[in-house]
């Protein structure tokens, strides 16, 4: 039997009535839809019943819990998982209501809420133990938090608190080195890796004439430090790129707290911007000196032998620049992850490092 074709080229809708031409392909389509959705045949459902109304009502009866006015696509999605529901506004709205808010990194969330000037500043706040998440002290800047979590930044206690936890580290080292002859008073100093200014704060309180604060980041320095007329701020400056032209007048004391870089790479530039008789009180971080393959779980160097090796390695590199070791001591506070750090007091004309002195500092320091 020949198929009927409209002038438009479209096939007529399938006719199921006897004695009429049958579009078998169309019939299969209609039959497929019929298996999913009741065919809107108002004649068999009573006069005056609209096809749309009956279809919705049938959907509600067939899928309990589906309101008569709900979009069939939602019911389809429940019965046949994977069926797209994008065409159904009601289903899309319901899905949006059930969506879980995205979790963010703590440092990024602190910046978003205006509690930190930058992610670097946020990391410093976390390292100082000043960030609370739902009442608990945060320990890692990468901690995932919900937008609904209560995040609080506590103020430093009044009195002898420095602008960052790092200030206590340098203060502890100077308490050891100053009685042996290291002097801060009246000297032009340089703080390599100033960050929020903990080391600079200590130098100013101990009588430094001026401090050149250098950091590769931007906007991290605490306002009380940045606004001090004795401080020269050099943001967005890599310590490896320091030259006399950048620093100006040579400095007589260099302190440093650098991360993600070995001190071996900055000793030369620091020596170039200092006076011939300058002192260096630099913090050695074993996790950045021994090599990634030798760092333990969580980025912590736990082997005392590796810690001593890191300190001895920096002392050897300094010796190549004509700098000896006047003293070595462990930082009184560990790093945020638990790494033990050490201060080396370097100076031209000082004796060579003694292995037993380094080993003693490792043994007496935090374990």
C-alpha positions as CSV (number, residue, x, y, z in Angstrom):
1,X,0.0,0.0,0.0
2,X,1.4,3.4,-0.9
3,X,2.0,5.9,1.9
4,X,0.2,9.2,2.0
5,X,2.5,12.2,1.7
6,X,1.6,15.9,2.2
7,X,2.7,18.6,-0.1
8,X,5.1,19.8,2.5
9,X,6.9,16.4,2.4
10,X,5.8,15.5,5.9
11,X,4.2,12.2,6.7
12,X,0.7,12.3,8.1
13,X,0.2,11.3,11.7
14,X,-0.4,7.6,12.3
15,X,-4.0,6.5,12.1
16,X,-4.9,3.5,14.2
17,X,-8.5,3.2,12.8
18,X,-9.3,0.2,10.6
19,X,-9.4,0.8,6.9
20,X,-7.0,3.8,7.0
21,X,-3.4,4.0,5.7
22,X,-0.9,3.2,8.5
23,X,2.4,5.0,8.9
24,X,4.3,2.1,10.6
25,X,7.2,4.2,11.6
26,X,5.0,6.8,13.1
27,X,3.0,4.1,14.8
28,X,6.0,2.8,16.5
29,X,6.8,6.3,17.8
30,X,3.2,6.8,19.0
31,X,3.3,3.4,20.6
32,X,6.5,4.2,22.4
33,X,5.1,7.4,23.8
34,X,2.0,5.6,24.7
35,X,3.9,3.2,26.9
36,X,5.4,6.1,28.8
37,X,2.5,8.6,28.9
38,X,-1.2,8.0,28.7
39,X,-2.6,9.1,25.4
40,X,-4.8,12.1,25.9
41,X,-8.1,10.7,24.6
42,X,-10.7,12.9,26.1
43,X,-13.6,10.9,24.5
44,X,-12.9,7.9,26.7
45,X,-12.3,10.0,29.8
46,X,-15.5,12.0,29.7
47,X,-16.7,15.1,27.9
48,X,-15.2,18.4,28.8
49,X,-11.9,16.9,30.0
50,X,-8.9,18.6,28.4
51,X,-6.1,16.4,27.1
52,X,-3.5,18.4,29.2
53,X,-5.5,18.1,32.4
54,X,-6.1,14.4,32.0
55,X,-2.5,13.8,31.2
56,X,-1.4,15.5,34.4
57,X,-4.0,13.8,36.5
58,X,-3.0,10.4,35.1
59,X,0.6,11.2,35.9
60,X,-0.3,11.9,39.5
61,X,-2.2,8.6,39.7
62,X,0.5,6.6,38.0
63,X,3.4,8.1,40.0
64,X,2.2,8.8,43.6
65,X,3.6,12.0,45.0
66,X,3.6,13.8,41.7
67,X,1.1,16.7,41.8
68,X,-1.4,16.9,39.0
69,X,0.2,20.1,37.8
70,X,3.8,18.8,37.9
71,X,5.8,18.5,34.8
72,X,5.9,15.0,33.3
73,X,9.6,15.3,32.8
74,X,10.1,15.1,36.6
75,X,8.1,11.8,36.8
76,X,10.0,10.5,33.8
77,X,13.3,11.2,35.6
78,X,12.1,9.3,38.6
79,X,11.0,6.3,36.6
80,X,13.8,6.3,34.0
81,X,17.0,7.6,35.6
82,X,19.1,9.6,33.2
83,X,16.2,11.2,31.5
84,X,17.0,14.9,31.1
85,X,14.7,17.2,33.1
86,X,16.1,20.5,31.8
87,X,12.8,21.3,30.0
88,X,10.9,21.2,33.3
89,X,11.2,24.5,35.3
90,X,9.7,22.8,38.4
91,X,12.2,20.0,38.3
92,X,15.1,22.4,37.8
93,X,14.0,24.5,40.7
94,X,13.7,21.5,42.9
95,X,17.2,20.3,41.9
96,X,18.7,23.8,42.7
97,X,17.1,23.7,46.1
98,X,18.8,20.4,46.8
99,X,22.2,21.6,45.6
100,X,24.9,21.6,48.2
101,X,26.8,25.0,48.5
102,X,30.3,24.7,47.2
103,X,33.1,24.3,49.8
104,X,36.0,26.7,49.5
105,X,39.6,26.8,50.8
106,X,39.9,28.6,54.1
107,X,42.4,31.1,52.9
108,X,40.2,32.0,49.9
109,X,37.1,32.2,52.2
110,X,38.9,34.6,54.6
111,X,39.7,36.9,51.7
112,X,36.1,36.7,50.4
113,X,34.7,37.6,53.8
114,X,37.1,40.5,54.2
115,X,38.9,38.9,57.1
116,X,42.3,38.8,55.3
117,X,44.0,41.1,52.8
118,X,45.2,38.3,50.7
119,X,45.6,34.5,50.7
120,X,49.2,34.9,51.9
121,X,47.9,37.1,54.8
122,X,45.3,34.4,55.5
123,X,47.9,31.7,55.6
124,X,49.8,33.8,58.1
125,X,46.7,34.2,60.3
126,X,46.2,30.4,60.2
127,X,49.9,29.8,61.0
128,X,49.5,32.2,64.0
129,X,46.6,30.1,65.3
130,X,44.2,33.1,65.1
131,X,41.6,31.5,62.8
132,X,38.7,29.6,64.3
133,X,36.2,27.5,62.3
134,X,33.1,26.8,64.4
135,X,35.1,27.4,67.5
136,X,38.0,25.2,66.6
137,X,41.5,26.4,65.7
138,X,42.3,26.0,62.0
139,X,45.7,24.5,61.2
140,X,45.9,24.5,57.4
141,X,45.1,27.3,54.9
142,X,43.7,24.6,52.5
143,X,41.1,23.4,54.9
144,X,37.7,23.2,53.1
145,X,34.9,25.2,54.7
146,X,31.2,25.7,53.9
147,X,29.9,29.2,53.3
148,X,27.7,28.7,56.3
149,X,30.5,27.8,58.7
150,X,31.3,30.4,61.4
151,X,34.9,31.6,60.7
152,X,36.5,34.0,63.3
153,X,39.8,35.7,63.3
154,X,40.9,36.5,66.8
155,X,42.9,39.7,67.8
156,X,46.4,39.3,69.2
157,X,46.6,39.7,72.9
158,X,47.6,43.1,74.2
159,X,51.1,43.6,75.6
160,X,54.1,41.9,74.1
161,X,52.3,40.2,71.2
162,X,53.9,40.8,67.8
163,X,52.0,41.3,64.6
164,X,52.6,37.7,63.7
165,X,53.6,34.5,65.4
166,X,57.0,34.7,63.5
167,X,58.0,37.6,65.8
168,X,58.3,35.2,68.7
169,X,60.7,33.0,66.7
170,X,63.1,35.8,66.0
171,X,62.8,37.2,69.5
172,X,63.8,33.8,70.9
173,X,66.8,33.7,68.7
174,X,67.9,37.2,69.6
175,X,67.6,36.3,73.2
176,X,70.3,33.7,72.6
177,X,72.5,35.7,70.2
178,X,72.5,39.2,71.7
179,X,74.3,38.2,74.9
180,X,77.0,36.8,72.6
181,X,77.4,40.1,70.8
182,X,74.8,40.5,68.1
183,X,73.3,44.0,68.3
184,X,70.1,45.5,66.8
185,X,70.1,48.9,68.3
186,X,70.8,51.8,65.8
187,X,71.4,49.5,62.8
188,X,69.9,49.6,59.3
189,X,68.3,46.2,58.9
190,X,66.7,44.1,56.2
191,X,63.9,41.6,56.7
192,X,63.9,39.0,53.9
193,X,60.4,37.5,53.5
194,X,58.7,40.1,55.7
195,X,55.2,38.8,55.2
196,X,53.0,40.5,57.8
197,X,56.0,42.0,59.5
198,X,56.7,39.8,62.6
199,X,60.5,40.0,62.3
200,X,60.3,43.7,61.4
201,X,58.2,44.3,64.5
202,X,60.9,42.7,66.7
203,X,63.7,44.7,65.1
204,X,61.8,48.0,65.6
205,X,61.1,47.2,69.2
206,X,64.7,46.4,69.8
207,X,65.9,49.7,68.5
208,X,66.6,49.3,64.8
209,X,67.2,52.6,63.0
210,X,65.4,51.5,59.9
211,X,64.2,48.2,58.3
212,X,64.0,47.3,54.6
213,X,61.0,45.0,54.5
214,X,61.1,42.8,51.4
215,X,58.5,40.3,50.2
216,X,57.5,38.7,46.9
217,X,53.8,39.1,47.9
218,X,51.7,42.3,48.1
219,X,49.7,43.9,50.8
220,X,50.6,41.5,53.6
221,X,52.5,43.9,55.9
222,X,50.5,44.9,58.9
223,X,49.4,48.5,58.8
224,X,51.1,49.3,62.1
225,X,54.4,48.2,60.5
226,X,53.8,49.6,57.0
227,X,52.9,53.0,58.4
228,X,56.0,53.2,60.6
229,X,58.3,55.9,59.1
230,X,61.3,53.7,59.9
231,X,60.1,50.9,57.5
232,X,60.9,50.9,53.8
233,X,58.5,48.5,52.0
234,X,59.5,46.6,48.9
235,X,56.4,44.5,47.9
236,X,56.4,42.2,44.9
237,X,60.2,41.9,45.2
238,X,61.9,38.5,45.0
239,X,64.8,38.3,47.4
240,X,66.9,36.5,44.7
241,X,66.6,39.7,42.6
242,X,67.9,42.1,45.3
243,X,70.6,44.5,44.2
244,X,72.3,47.5,45.9
245,X,70.3,49.7,43.5
246,X,67.0,48.4,45.0
247,X,68.1,48.5,48.7
248,X,70.1,51.6,48.6
249,X,72.3,52.1,51.6
250,X,73.9,48.8,52.6
251,X,72.3,47.1,55.7
252,X,74.2,46.0,58.8
253,X,71.8,43.3,59.9
254,X,69.9,40.8,57.8
255,X,67.1,38.6,59.2
256,X,65.1,36.2,57.1
257,X,62.1,33.8,57.1
258,X,61.7,32.4,53.6
259,X,59.5,29.5,52.4
260,X,59.5,27.3,49.3
261,X,63.1,28.3,48.5
262,X,66.5,27.2,49.8
263,X,68.6,29.7,51.6
264,X,71.5,28.7,49.3
265,X,69.8,30.7,46.5
266,X,69.5,34.0,48.4
267,X,72.8,34.1,50.4
268,X,74.6,35.8,47.5
269,X,72.1,38.6,46.9
270,X,71.8,39.2,50.6
271,X,75.5,39.4,51.0
272,X,75.7,41.9,48.1
273,X,73.3,44.4,49.7
274,X,75.0,44.3,53.2
275,X,78.1,45.9,54.8
276,X,81.3,44.0,55.1
277,X,80.8,43.5,58.8
278,X,77.1,42.7,58.6
279,X,75.4,40.1,60.8
280,X,72.9,37.6,59.4
281,X,70.3,35.9,61.6
282,X,68.6,33.6,59.1
283,X,66.0,30.9,59.8
284,X,66.9,27.5,58.2
285,X,63.8,25.4,57.3
286,X,64.9,21.8,56.8
287,X,61.8,21.0,54.7
288,X,63.1,23.3,52.0
289,X,66.7,22.2,52.2
290,X,66.8,18.4,52.2
291,X,64.9,17.8,49.0
292,X,61.3,16.8,48.4
293,X,62.1,13.1,48.2
294,X,63.4,13.1,51.8
295,X,60.6,15.1,53.4
296,X,58.2,12.9,55.4
297,X,54.4,12.7,55.5
298,X,52.7,16.1,55.8
299,X,55.8,17.9,54.6
300,X,57.6,17.4,57.9
301,X,61.2,16.5,58.4
302,X,61.3,14.3,61.5
303,X,64.7,12.7,61.3
304,X,67.1,14.7,63.5
305,X,70.0,13.7,61.3
306,X,68.3,15.3,58.3
307,X,67.7,18.5,60.3
308,X,71.3,18.7,61.3
309,X,72.3,18.1,57.7
310,X,70.1,21.0,56.5
311,X,71.7,23.4,58.9
312,X,75.3,22.2,58.1
313,X,74.5,22.6,54.4
314,X,73.6,26.2,54.7
315,X,76.6,26.9,56.9
316,X,78.8,25.4,54.2
317,X,77.2,27.5,51.5
318,X,77.7,30.6,53.6
319,X,81.4,29.7,54.1
320,X,81.9,29.9,50.3
321,X,80.9,33.6,50.6
322,X,83.3,34.2,53.4
323,X,80.7,34.0,56.2
324,X,81.4,32.0,59.4
325,X,79.0,30.8,62.1
326,X,78.8,32.7,65.4
327,X,75.9,30.7,66.7
328,X,73.1,28.3,66.0
329,X,69.9,27.7,68.0
330,X,66.5,26.1,67.4
331,X,63.5,28.3,66.9
332,X,61.4,28.2,70.1
333,X,58.2,27.6,68.1
334,X,57.8,25.0,65.4
335,X,56.4,25.8,62.0
336,X,52.6,25.5,61.3
337,X,52.9,21.8,60.2
338,X,55.2,20.9,63.1
339,X,58.6,21.4,61.3
340,X,61.4,22.3,63.6
341,X,63.4,25.4,62.4
342,X,66.8,26.7,63.3
343,X,68.5,30.1,63.3
344,X,72.1,30.6,62.1
345,X,74.1,33.6,63.1
346,X,76.5,34.3,60.2
347,X,79.2,36.9,60.1
348,X,82.4,37.6,58.1
349,X,85.4,36.5,60.0
350,X,83.5,34.1,62.3
351,X,84.8,30.6,62.8
352,X,83.7,27.7,60.7
353,X,80.6,25.8,61.8
354,X,81.2,22.9,64.3
355,X,79.1,19.8,63.7
356,X,78.8,19.2,67.4
357,X,77.2,22.7,67.9
358,X,74.6,22.0,65.3
359,X,73.8,18.5,66.7
360,X,73.4,20.0,70.2
361,X,71.0,22.6,68.8
362,X,69.0,19.9,67.2
363,X,68.9,17.8,70.3
364,X,68.0,20.7,72.6
365,X,65.3,22.1,70.3
366,X,61.7,20.9,69.9
367,X,61.4,17.3,68.8
